Amino acid sequence: MVCAASAQTDAIPSDMTLRSDVTEVRMTFSTTDQNGRVMATVLPSDFAIVDGDMVVRDFRSFARSAYTRLEVAVLVDASESITAQLRQELANVVQLIGETSGVPDESFSVVSFRDLKPAVVCESNCRALNTSAQFPVIPSGGLTPLYDSVVFAARKLGYDNDPHVRRILILFSDGADTISLKSFTDAMNSALDNDVAIYSVDVSRQPHSSPGTLVLRSFSVNTGGRYFPVEAGTTKLIDAVLEDFHAAYTVAYKLPSHADGFHLVRILPTHDLSLQFHCRRGYYYPSSPEN
């Protein structure tokens, strides 16, 4: 299994980007086995990197990531009916994050979106969030600024550019957008530019090949997060966030090409072909490199 997106649609362009410096590429990733369990130990011999059409096995460095804390934002699509199940899932997320060490009060926020723009529901005091009061049962049919809201939340998470912080966006949505000024590409690039991993929770009841589901899967796969149907449950979601946080590795290698533009990166297993690698899908080498 590769670390890049395995499916594309006309609405999901292929030029997602990750900025690199001019001498080396650094990729942070986590690894799961065929049953979705995180691999606590990974060796350099377990994988190879394919950068464009070049296979990279000579790594400058390989080590556990330097993450020391989590910054978490929960982004909720309130444009459809808020069901009792969804309110309970949100309450569970708040409770479980509240019990998690490594997530200070000031590093946790909840944002909702409906109609014209996103709104901050809470920040720094989210552990006391009353989901029934803040997310009452409402009729469906509201406008859905999904892409604008992802941009808003990603920028909010990226305000603190501490490299030791892993930034997580937990997105409850059906993947539909009806009114955003921003595009899918804008939303994706904002997540990548702000080093945000998107963990999508699909609240729709549509088949897994529906356009909205493909959008959510693409958000997650291309940013190094994960995709879950809402039926998977909150515990599995939070376990994945924490496991990825504690079992992440960072690999660095010499920039293999100075060609301008997008460089697709894939991480491939070398021995156990069932391994899956969760990371960004590439980086952008600018024509005028920025230091």
C-alpha positions as CSV (number, residue, x, y, z in Angstrom):
1,M,0.0,0.0,0.0
2,V,1.4,3.4,-1.0
3,C,1.4,6.6,1.0
4,A,-0.4,8.5,-1.7
5,A,-4.0,8.8,-2.6
6,S,-5.2,5.7,-4.4
7,A,-8.3,7.4,-6.0
8,Q,-8.9,10.7,-7.7
9,T,-11.9,12.4,-9.2
10,D,-12.4,15.4,-11.4
11,A,-13.2,17.4,-8.3
12,I,-10.1,16.3,-6.5
13,P,-7.0,17.5,-8.4
14,S,-3.6,15.8,-8.0
15,D,-1.4,18.8,-7.2
16,M,-1.5,18.7,-3.4
17,T,1.7,20.1,-2.0
18,L,4.2,20.0,0.8
19,R,7.0,22.6,1.0
20,S,10.5,21.4,1.4
21,D,13.8,23.2,2.0
22,V,16.4,23.3,-0.8
23,T,18.7,20.5,0.4
24,E,16.6,17.7,1.8
25,V,13.1,16.3,2.1
26,R,11.6,15.3,5.5
27,M,8.6,13.1,5.8
28,T,6.8,12.1,9.0
29,F,4.6,9.0,8.9
30,S,3.0,6.3,10.9
31,T,2.5,2.7,9.9
32,T,-0.3,0.2,10.3
33,D,-0.6,-3.5,9.6
34,Q,-3.3,-5.3,7.5
35,N,-5.7,-5.1,10.5
36,G,-5.2,-1.4,11.0
37,R,-3.1,-1.8,14.1
38,V,-0.3,0.8,14.5
39,M,3.2,-0.6,14.2
40,A,5.1,0.6,17.3
41,T,8.5,-0.3,15.8
42,V,9.5,0.4,12.2
43,L,13.0,-0.1,10.7
44,P,14.6,1.7,7.7
45,S,14.8,-1.7,6.0
46,D,11.0,-2.0,6.2
47,F,10.3,0.6,3.5
48,A,11.6,2.5,0.5
49,I,10.7,5.9,-0.7
50,V,9.8,6.6,-4.3
51,D,10.2,10.3,-5.0
52,G,8.9,10.9,-8.5
53,D,10.6,8.1,-10.5
54,M,13.6,7.8,-8.2
55,V,13.8,5.1,-5.5
56,V,15.4,6.4,-2.3
57,R,17.0,3.9,0.2
58,D,19.8,6.1,1.5
59,F,18.4,8.1,4.3
60,R,20.2,11.0,6.0
61,S,18.3,10.4,9.2
62,F,15.6,8.2,10.6
63,A,14.1,8.6,14.1
64,R,11.0,8.8,16.2
65,S,9.3,12.1,15.5
66,A,10.0,15.1,17.8
67,Y,6.3,15.7,18.6
68,T,5.7,16.5,22.3
69,R,2.1,17.6,22.3
70,L,-1.1,17.7,20.3
71,E,-3.1,20.6,19.0
72,V,-6.7,19.5,18.2
73,A,-9.6,21.2,16.5
74,V,-12.9,19.4,16.0
75,L,-14.8,20.7,12.9
76,V,-18.5,19.8,12.8
77,D,-20.8,20.1,9.8
78,A,-24.0,21.5,11.3
79,S,-25.8,22.0,8.0
80,E,-27.5,18.6,8.2
81,S,-29.7,17.2,10.9
82,I,-27.8,16.9,14.2
83,T,-28.9,13.5,15.4
84,A,-28.7,12.1,18.9
85,Q,-25.9,9.7,17.7
86,L,-23.8,12.5,16.3
87,R,-24.2,14.6,19.5
88,Q,-23.1,11.6,21.5
89,E,-20.1,11.0,19.3
90,L,-19.1,14.7,19.8
91,A,-19.6,14.4,23.5
92,N,-17.4,11.3,23.5
93,V,-14.7,13.1,21.5
94,V,-14.7,15.9,24.0
95,Q,-14.5,13.6,27.0
96,L,-11.7,11.4,25.6
97,I,-9.6,14.4,24.5
98,G,-10.2,15.8,28.0
99,E,-8.7,12.7,29.5
100,T,-5.7,12.7,27.2
101,S,-2.4,13.9,28.4
102,G,-0.5,16.1,25.9
103,V,-3.6,18.2,25.0
104,P,-3.6,21.4,27.1
105,D,-6.8,23.3,27.4
106,E,-5.5,26.1,25.2
107,S,-4.7,23.5,22.5
108,F,-8.3,22.2,22.0
109,S,-11.1,23.9,20.1
110,V,-14.4,23.1,18.5
111,V,-15.6,24.8,15.3
112,S,-19.0,24.4,13.5
113,F,-20.1,25.4,10.0
114,R,-23.5,26.1,8.5
115,D,-24.8,28.6,6.1
116,L,-22.2,31.3,5.2
117,K,-19.2,30.8,7.4
118,P,-17.6,28.7,10.3
119,A,-18.0,29.7,13.9
120,V,-15.8,28.9,16.9
121,V,-18.0,27.1,19.4
122,C,-15.4,26.9,22.1
123,E,-11.6,27.2,22.7
124,S,-9.7,26.7,25.9
125,N,-12.8,25.7,27.7
126,C,-14.1,22.8,25.5
127,R,-13.9,20.2,28.2
128,A,-17.1,21.6,29.7
129,L,-18.9,21.7,26.3
130,N,-22.6,20.9,26.4
131,T,-23.1,19.2,23.1
132,S,-26.9,19.1,23.5
133,A,-27.1,22.9,24.0
134,Q,-24.5,23.8,21.4
135,F,-25.7,21.4,18.8
136,P,-29.5,21.2,19.1
137,V,-31.6,19.1,16.7
138,I,-32.0,21.2,13.6
139,P,-33.6,20.6,10.2
140,S,-31.4,19.6,7.3
141,G,-30.9,21.8,4.3
142,G,-28.5,24.5,5.5
143,L,-25.7,25.7,3.2
144,T,-22.4,24.0,3.6
145,P,-19.1,25.9,3.4
146,L,-16.9,22.8,3.9
147,Y,-13.8,24.0,2.1
148,D,-13.9,27.5,3.6
149,S,-14.2,25.9,7.0
150,V,-11.3,23.5,6.5
151,V,-9.2,26.6,5.5
152,F,-10.3,28.5,8.6
153,A,-9.6,25.6,11.0
154,A,-6.2,24.7,9.4
155,R,-5.1,28.3,9.7
156,K,-6.3,28.4,13.3
157,L,-4.3,25.3,14.1
158,G,-1.2,26.6,12.2
159,Y,-1.1,29.8,14.2
160,D,1.5,28.3,16.5
161,N,4.2,27.0,14.2
162,D,6.1,25.0,16.9
163,P,7.6,22.1,15.0
164,H,7.2,19.8,18.0
165,V,3.3,20.1,17.9
166,R,1.3,17.6,15.9
167,R,-1.8,19.4,14.6
168,I,-5.0,17.4,14.3
169,L,-8.2,18.3,12.6
170,I,-11.1,15.9,13.4
171,L,-13.7,16.6,10.7
172,F,-17.4,15.4,11.1
173,S,-18.9,15.8,7.7
174,D,-20.6,14.1,4.8
175,G,-18.0,15.6,2.4
176,A,-20.5,17.9,0.6
177,D,-19.8,21.6,-0.1
178,T,-22.4,23.9,-1.5
179,I,-21.3,27.5,-1.0
180,S,-17.5,27.9,-0.3
181,L,-15.5,30.6,-1.9
182,K,-12.4,28.4,-1.5
183,S,-11.9,25.3,-3.6
184,F,-11.0,21.8,-2.6
185,T,-7.4,22.5,-3.7
186,D,-7.4,25.6,-1.4
187,A,-8.6,23.6,1.5
188,M,-6.1,20.8,0.9
189,N,-3.1,23.2,0.5
190,S,-4.1,25.1,3.6
191,A,-4.0,21.9,5.6
192,L,-0.6,20.9,4.1
193,D,0.9,24.4,4.5
194,N,-0.1,24.5,8.2
195,D,1.1,20.9,8.8
196,V,-2.4,19.7,9.7
197,A,-3.5,16.0,9.6
198,I,-7.2,15.5,8.9
199,Y,-9.0,12.6,10.6
200,S,-12.4,12.5,8.8
201,V,-15.6,11.0,10.3
202,D,-18.1,10.3,7.5
203,V,-21.6,11.1,8.9
204,S,-23.4,10.2,5.6
205,R,-25.2,7.0,4.9
206,Q,-24.1,7.0,1.3
207,P,-22.1,4.2,-0.4
208,H,-18.4,4.4,0.1
209,S,-17.9,5.4,-3.5
210,S,-20.0,8.5,-3.2
211,P,-18.4,11.9,-4.1
212,G,-18.6,13.2,-0.5
213,T,-16.9,10.1,0.8
214,L,-14.1,10.4,-1.8
215,V,-13.5,14.0,-0.7
216,L,-13.2,12.9,3.0
217,R,-10.9,10.0,2.1
218,S,-8.7,12.3,0.0
219,F,-8.5,14.9,2.8
220,S,-7.3,12.2,5.2
221,V,-5.0,10.2,3.0
222,N,-3.2,13.2,1.5
223,T,-2.6,14.9,4.9
224,G,-1.4,11.8,6.8
225,G,-4.7,11.4,8.8
226,R,-7.3,8.6,8.6
227,Y,-10.8,8.1,7.4
228,F,-13.6,6.6,9.6
229,P,-17.3,5.9,9.0
230,V,-19.3,7.3,11.9
231,E,-20.3,3.7,12.8
232,A,-16.6,3.0,13.7
233,G,-17.1,4.8,17.0
234,T,-15.2,7.6,18.8
235,T,-12.9,5.3,20.8
236,K,-11.4,3.9,17.6
237,L,-10.9,7.4,16.2
238,I,-9.2,8.8,19.3
239,D,-7.0,5.6,19.6
240,A,-5.8,6.2,16.1
241,V,-4.9,9.8,16.8
242,L,-3.0,8.9,19.9
243,E,-1.3,5.9,18.3
244,D,-0.2,7.9,15.3
245,F,1.1,10.6,17.7
246,H,3.2,8.2,19.8
247,A,4.4,6.0,16.9
248,A,5.3,8.5,14.3
249,Y,8.7,8.5,12.6
250,T,10.5,11.1,10.6
251,V,12.8,10.2,7.7
252,A,15.0,12.7,5.8
253,Y,16.8,12.2,2.5
254,K,18.7,14.3,0.0
255,L,16.5,16.2,-2.4
256,P,16.8,13.9,-5.5
257,S,15.7,16.5,-8.1
258,H,15.6,20.3,-8.4
259,A,12.8,20.2,-10.9
260,D,10.2,22.9,-10.3
261,G,6.8,21.9,-9.3
262,F,5.1,19.0,-7.5
263,H,7.0,15.9,-6.5
264,L,4.9,12.9,-5.7
265,V,6.2,10.8,-2.8
266,R,5.2,7.3,-2.0
267,I,6.4,5.1,0.8
268,L,6.4,1.4,-0.2
269,P,6.9,-1.7,2.0
270,T,9.9,-3.8,1.2
271,H,9.2,-7.0,3.0
272,D,5.7,-7.1,4.6
273,L,3.5,-6.0,1.7
274,S,0.5,-5.6,4.0
275,L,2.0,-2.5,5.7
276,Q,0.3,0.8,5.1
277,F,2.0,4.1,5.5
278,H,0.1,7.3,6.6
279,C,1.8,10.6,5.5
280,R,1.5,13.5,3.1
281,R,1.6,12.6,-0.5
282,G,4.4,14.9,-1.7
283,Y,6.0,18.3,-1.7
284,Y,6.4,21.3,-3.9
285,Y,9.8,22.5,-5.0
286,P,9.4,26.2,-5.9
287,S,11.1,27.9,-8.8
288,S,12.4,30.5,-6.3
289,P,13.2,28.5,-3.2
290,E,12.3,30.0,0.1
291,N,14.6,29.4,3.1
